[in-house]
Amino acid sequence: MTITRRDFSRSVLAGLTAGTLVGTGGCGSSEGSETDAGTGGGDGGNACTLYPQQTAGPYYLDLDLLRRDIREGKPGTELSVVLRVQSAACSALKDLAVDLWHCDAEGVYSGFPGQLGGLDTTGLTFLRGTQVTDGDGIARFDSIYPGWYPGRTTHIHFRIHTSSTTEATSQLYFPENITEGIYAMSPYDVRGPKDTPNALDGIATANPPPLAMITGDASSRYVAEIVVTVG
């Protein structure tokens, strides 16, 4: 039987106490209350500092799509995304649903009209999915390195459901040298370098999180890892 995020939330999250789920309600919204999210990535410093909240942007979809491989055949440099979720006391938080979504190599998101080039991707679900944190607080996704679109640096969105009614939303960013090398290769090279570096991205710099720690290479796959502290 396929387990969905909503099934999971009902059967597991609803049974946890507020003390177990460190996140507490913040700003109310139609999608649930927001909690703070915490620090990680880069060299792993400040691992128990709250990761800054950032906007979900206009392209979030609650698809209830529980899967690790979100590629759906999209071309691009293979990338594993590893989010390690922990409390403000540095304790791993297991059994939390994590949504992840980003654009493809051409800067296009699935599920929405008005994409670059006038594309309408309504009904498509590429590069979107949900995973549940394991006993070490880790959620893993198999994806591709995201492309770029005008006005934004390279980024990945994520949302952590800290309970059935609270969540933490933010974005993951990459070192410039890694992005530069990948964008010089196919299929990214046809679009050339991105027009907005990390330092000039208004969202990234308004409340900047640490950059993801990147390992691996293009011949096998890259791994992007961050530690996200919620509180």
N, C-alpha and C positions, 0 to 999 in steps of 0.2 A: 504494500500500500504506500502511495506517495504521501510524504509528510510535507505540508505547506507551512509557511511562517505563521499563518494565522492559527493553524492547528497547534503548532508549537507554543505559541503565546498563550493559548487557552489552557493547554495541558501542563505547561511548565512554569511560565512566568507568573501566571495567576496564583500559583501555589507558593511563590516566594514572598517573604516579608519585605517591608520597606527597608529594614536594616540590612538585609542581604543585598538588595539592589541599591548601591550607593547613590545612584542618580536620584535627584529630587526635582519636582516640578519647578520650572522657571516661567518664562513667558508663555502664556497660553496661546494656542492656535487651534485651527480646525483639524490639524493633523496630530495633535497631542502636545503636551508640554515639553519644553526643551530643558535639558540638563547641560552642565558644562562638560566639555570634552578635554582630554589632557595631553601632555607633552610626550614626545618620543621621536624616533627616527634620527637621522644625522649620525652623530657619534654616540647616541644613547644617553646623553647627559640630561639632567633634570627629569629623570624618568617618572617622578611622582608629581610633577607640576601639571596643572590642568591644561589640557590641549585647547586652544582657542576655538570658540564657535565661529563658523562661517556659514554663509548662505547656502541653501540647497540649490539655488538657481532656479531657472524656469522649467527645467527638464526632468524633474523627479517624477517617477511613476511608482505607485504602490502595486506592483505586479504579483506579489506573493509567489515569487519564482525562486524556489529553493534549489540552488545548483552551484557547483564550484566552477565549472567551465562555462564562461559566459561569452565565448568568442563567436559562436555560430558561423564559423568559417570566414570571419573577417580577416583580411590580410594585414600583416604587420609583424613587427619584432615581438616575439613571445615574451610575456611578462607575468610573473607570479606576484601577486599582491598579498602581503602578510600583515594583518592588523593584530597587534597584541593588546588586548583590552584589560585594564586593571583599575582598581579603586585608588582613591587618594592615599590609602595606606599601602600602596604598592602590592596589593593582593590580586591575583588573577581572577577575572570575572568570567565564569563559565556560563553556558546556556543562554547567551544573549544573541539575538538575531541582529545581523549586520547587513545592511543594504549597500551595494556598491554600483556606481554607474559612471560612464564617461563616454566621450566622443570617439569615433573611429579615426583611422589614419588621415581621413579627408576632413576632419573637423565636424562630422555629422553625428547627431544623436538619434537614437531610435525612438519611435513612438510619437513624433511630433511633426506637424507641417512647418513650412517656412525655414527649412534647413538650408545650409549653403548650397548655392546653385539652384535654389527653388525646389529642392527635393521635399517630398512629403513622405515621411517614414511612419505615419500613423499605422498602428497595428503590428509593427516590427518590435523585436525585443533584444536585438544584439547589444552586447556589452552592458548588460544589466543582470543582477542576480543577488541572492541572499545566501549567507552562510551563518551557521551557529557556532559560537565560540566553544572550543573544547576545554578540557580540564586545565590547560595552561593559559586560557583566555585568548586563544588564537583562532582567527578566522582566515581562511586561505581562498584565494580566487585565481583561476587560470585565465589570463586575458592577453591583450596586446598592449604595447606602449601607445598611449593616447596621442592623437594628433593635436592640432591647434586650430583655433578660429580667431578672427580679428578681435583685438582688444583684450584677449586673455592669454596668460601664460599656460604652459602645459600643466594639467591638473586632473585629479580624480576626485569625485564626490563620494562621501560615505555617510551613512546614518546608522547609529547604534540604538537599538530599542532596549533601553535599560529597564523597562517594565512594559506592561501592556498599555500604559498611558503616558510614559515619558520617553524621551529620546535625546540623543546628542548628534548634532549634524555638523560636519566640517569638510575640509578638502585636504588632499595630499599633494605635495609639490616635489619636483625633481631637481637635482643639481644641473646647472646649465651645461656643463661639459658633457654629461651623459646625453642630454637632449640634443645637443649640437651634433654629436656623432651619429645618433640614430636618425636624425632628420636629413643627414647626408646620404642615407641609404634608401633603397626602394622599400615600400611604396611612398615614403614620405618625401623623397627628394623632388618629386614633380611639383610640389607646392613651395619648395624653398624654405628658408629659415622662418620661424615664427616672427610676428611683428611686435610682440610684447614680451620682454624678458621678465623674469621674476621680480626684479627691482622696480619695474614700472607698472606692475599689475595692481590696480587699486584695491582689489579684494584681497590679494595675497599679502600686501604690505600694510593693510589697515589693522590687522591683528595677526601678525605672521607666526605660523607654526614652524617648527624645525623641518628641514628637508628630509625626505625619506632616505634611509640608508640603502644604497644600491650595491648589489653583488651580482656576479655572473657576467655573461657577455652575450653578444648578438649571435654567436655561433651555436650556443646552446639555448639559454634563455636568461633574461635578467630577473632579479628578485628585488622588489621594493618592499621595505619593511618599516613600519612605524609602530611606536608604542603610544596608545591612546589612553590617557587617564581620565576617567569620568568621575564627577563628584557633585 
